[in-house]
Amino acid sequence: MRRDLVYLADGTLLVEEEVINVDAVPAPVLAAIKARYKTATVSVSEKVTTKGVVTYELQIKNAPVKTVELKADGTWITPKPAAKK
């Protein structure tokens, strides 16, 4: 397991990134990825905590993008959804 920590000059923890097993990724996150990228598989998953807010950053294969970030409830952060016409 790998964990990266970013601190402010005053010692305050700003960001914590922890590599986690895909089994630890919330089901809504995985479901959102499968809904958007049907053939995608997760190669690396990280739990990211920034100022107490938890998100999940995943590297994926077999998709037009390589990295995605979502909230625990499956809401997309990146990439942004395509604009509706």
QUIFENMO-V164677 format. One record per pair of residues at least 24 apart in sequence whose ideal C-beta (glycine too) atoms are under 8 Angstrom apart, sorted by the first residue. I is the first residue (numbers start at 0). J is the second residue. D is the distance in whole Angstrom. If there is no record, write none. Layout:
BEGIN
I|J|D / I|J|D
END
This chain:
BEGIN
13|49|7 / 13|50|7 / 14|47|7 / 14|48|7 / 14|49|5 / 15|47|7 / 15|48|5 / 16|45|5 / 16|46|8 / 16|47|5 / 16|56|7 / 17|45|6 / 17|46|5 / 17|47|8 / 17|48|8 / 18|43|7 / 18|44|7 / 18|45|6 / 19|44|5 / 19|45|7 / 19|46|5 / 20|44|7 / 24|55|6 / 24|57|7 / 25|55|7 / 25|71|5 / 25|72|8 / 25|73|8 / 27|71|7 / 27|72|5 / 27|73|3 / 28|55|5 / 28|57|8 / 28|69|5 / 28|70|8 / 28|71|7 / 28|73|6 / 30|73|6 / 31|69|6 / 31|73|4 / 31|74|8 / 31|75|7 / 32|57|7 / 32|59|7 / 32|67|6 / 32|69|8 / 35|75|8 / 36|61|7 / 36|62|4 / 36|63|8 / 36|64|8 / 38|62|7
END
